[in-house]
Amino acid sequence: VTLVAQRRGLDLGGACWLAFGSEGRGEQTIATDQDNGLVFESDDPARDRVQWLELAREVNDALDACGYPLCKGNVMASNPDCCLTPAEWAQRFERWMEHGAPEDLLNASIYFDLRPLAGNVALAEPLRTLLAERAPQLPRFMKQLAMNALEHRAPLNWRGGIDTRSVDGRASIDLKLQGTAIFVDVARLYALAHGLPATGTRARLEAAAQA
């Protein structure tokens, strides 16, 4: 991000590169794709967004060349929906929490695990503060997150054994959806419910225990 910004003559003091999802939590596994966004200051977002989108496309393509595949869901800074001003990001987050539709809950599970990586990290703080202050005020949203988390269950059959499914003729389980996601979802739920700023799963669980 820094190298591309320097080459393009852009001041990262007015923008911040954000990581979402597992990268935002600092919990990337063996195989991972990109989940990122950009927040930038501007008095004319439509004008300034163009240059930041161009930077983001170059960075996304460079990360892809380095072995971090492009996100199939297009959760990347080069997507105009992920390259926003602080006010635009806040409006988006508020809408997801207020509505709580299935797609909103999916977005929350990705975007609400945010971490500033490069540039002016202070631009990310209002978003983290918004989540910490607003989420606990919305019990309906918290209940929806809880119900959504209950959809992920340990892969056990009725006898208590491992319930596998066949993938290319091999007995397999999904260690993400049926394993780590159970803990990740619960930790996120308790962090939001208690207004905790922690992002990593372990840090969230430890902070929730104190709360």
C-alpha positions in Angstrom: 0.0 0.0 0.0 2.8 2.4 1.0 4.8 1.7 -2.2 1.9 2.2 -4.5 0.8 5.4 -2.8 4.3 6.8 -3.1 4.5 5.9 -6.7 1.2 7.6 -7.4 1.9 10.6 -5.3 -1.0 10.0 -2.9 -0.8 11.1 0.8 -1.8 8.2 3.0 -2.3 10.7 5.8 -5.8 11.2 4.3 -6.7 7.5 4.0 -6.4 4.1 5.8 -6.2 0.6 4.4 -8.5 -1.7 6.4 -8.4 -5.5 6.8 -11.6 -7.4 7.4 -12.6 -11.0 8.3 -9.8 -13.4 9.3 -7.1 -10.9 8.3 -8.8 -8.3 10.5 -8.8 -10.7 13.4 -5.2 -11.7 12.7 -6.3 -15.3 12.2 -5.6 -16.2 8.6 -5.1 -19.9 7.9 -3.2 -21.9 5.3 -5.4 -20.8 2.4 -6.8 -17.3 2.5 -8.1 -14.7 0.1 -8.3 -10.9 0.4 -10.9 -9.1 2.5 -10.0 -5.4 2.6 -11.3 -1.9 2.2 -10.3 1.7 2.3 -11.5 4.7 4.3 -10.5 8.2 3.0 -11.2 11.8 4.0 -12.8 14.1 1.4 -15.0 17.1 0.9 -15.9 15.7 -2.5 -16.0 11.9 -2.3 -17.2 11.3 -5.9 -14.1 13.2 -7.2 -11.5 11.8 -4.8 -12.8 8.2 -4.8 -11.4 7.7 -8.4 -7.8 8.0 -7.4 -8.2 5.8 -4.3 -10.0 3.1 -6.4 -7.1 3.2 -8.8 -4.6 2.7 -6.0 -6.8 -0.1 -4.5 -7.0 -1.9 -7.8 -3.2 -1.9 -8.1 -2.7 -3.1 -4.5 -5.3 -5.8 -4.9 -3.7 -7.1 -8.1 -0.3 -7.0 -6.5 -1.5 -9.0 -3.5 -3.0 -11.5 -5.9 0.3 -11.8 -7.6 1.9 -12.4 -4.2 -0.4 -15.4 -3.5 -3.3 -13.7 -1.8 -6.2 -14.5 -4.2 -8.8 -11.8 -5.1 -11.9 -12.1 -3.0 -14.7 -14.0 -4.9 -17.3 -11.9 -2.9 -15.5 -8.7 -4.1 -14.8 -7.6 -0.5 -11.9 -5.5 -1.7 -10.9 -1.9 -1.6 -11.1 -1.7 -5.4 -14.9 -2.2 -5.1 -16.5 1.2 -4.8 -18.7 -0.2 -2.0 -15.5 -0.8 0.0 -13.8 2.5 -0.7 -15.7 5.1 1.4 -15.4 8.1 3.6 -15.8 7.7 7.4 -19.4 9.0 7.1 -20.3 6.6 4.3 -18.8 3.6 6.2 -20.7 4.6 9.3 -24.0 4.9 7.4 -23.4 1.4 5.9 -22.6 -0.1 9.4 -25.7 1.6 10.9 -27.9 0.2 8.1 -26.7 -3.4 8.6 -27.3 -3.2 12.4 -30.8 -1.6 12.0 -32.1 -4.0 9.3 -30.4 -7.2 10.3 -31.4 -9.1 7.1 -29.5 -12.3 6.3 -27.1 -10.4 4.0 -26.6 -7.8 6.7 -25.6 -10.4 9.2 -23.2 -11.9 6.7 -21.7 -8.5 6.1 -21.4 -8.0 9.9 -19.5 -11.2 10.3 -16.9 -9.9 7.8 -16.7 -6.2 8.0 -17.1 -5.8 11.8 -13.8 -7.6 12.3 -11.9 -4.6 11.1 -8.3 -3.7 11.7 -6.4 -0.6 10.3 -3.2 -1.7 8.4 -1.6 1.2 6.6 -2.1 5.0 6.4 -3.9 7.1 8.9 -5.1 4.5 11.4 -7.0 7.2 13.3 -9.6 7.2 10.5 -10.7 3.7 11.6 -11.3 4.6 15.2 -14.8 6.2 14.6 -15.9 3.0 13.0 -14.7 0.9 15.9 -16.3 3.3 18.3 -19.6 3.2 16.5 -19.7 -0.6 16.8 -18.8 -0.5 20.4 -21.4 2.1 21.3 -24.3 1.2 18.9 -24.4 -2.6 18.8 -25.2 -3.0 22.6 -28.1 -0.6 22.1 -29.8 -2.9 19.5 -31.0 -6.1 21.2 -32.8 -7.2 18.1 -29.6 -7.1 16.1 -27.8 -9.0 18.9 -30.4 -11.7 18.9 -30.2 -12.1 15.1 -26.5 -12.5 15.4 -26.9 -15.1 18.1 -29.5 -17.1 16.0 -27.2 -16.9 13.0 -24.3 -18.2 15.1 -26.3 -21.2 16.2 -26.5 -22.3 12.5 -22.9 -23.4 12.9 -22.7 -26.7 14.8 -19.9 -29.2 15.5 -19.9 -32.0 13.0 -21.2 -34.7 15.2 -23.7 -37.5 14.4 -26.4 -38.8 16.7 -23.9 -41.2 18.3 -21.5 -38.5 19.1 -19.0 -39.5 16.4 -17.5 -37.3 13.7 -20.1 -36.6 11.0 -18.2 -36.5 7.7 -19.2 -35.8 4.1 -17.6 -37.2 1.0 -15.4 -34.8 -1.0 -13.8 -36.4 -4.0 -14.3 -39.8 -2.4 -12.7 -38.8 0.9 -14.4 -38.5 4.2 -14.1 -34.8 5.2 -15.2 -32.1 7.6 -15.1 -28.3 7.1 -12.8 -27.1 9.8 -13.8 -23.5 9.2 -17.6 -23.6 9.2 -17.9 -26.5 11.5 -14.9 -25.7 13.7 -13.3 -22.3 14.1 -16.4 -20.4 13.0 -18.3 -21.5 16.1 -15.7 -19.8 18.4 -15.3 -16.8 16.1 -19.0 -16.1 16.0 -19.5 -16.4 19.7 -16.5 -14.2 20.5 -17.7 -11.5 18.0 -21.2 -11.7 19.5 -20.0 -11.2 23.1 -17.6 -8.4 22.1 -20.4 -6.5 20.3 -22.9 -7.1 23.1 -20.5 -5.6 25.7 -19.0 -2.9 23.5 -15.5 -4.4 23.6 -12.9 -3.0 21.2 -10.9 -6.3 20.8 -10.9 -7.9 17.3 -9.0 -11.2 17.7 -11.1 -14.2 18.9 -8.9 -15.0 21.9 -8.7 -11.3 23.0 -12.5 -11.0 22.6 -13.1 -14.1 24.8 -10.7 -12.9 27.5 -12.3 -9.4 27.5 -15.8 -10.9 27.6 -14.8 -13.0 30.6 -13.8 -9.8 32.4 -16.9 -8.0 31.4 
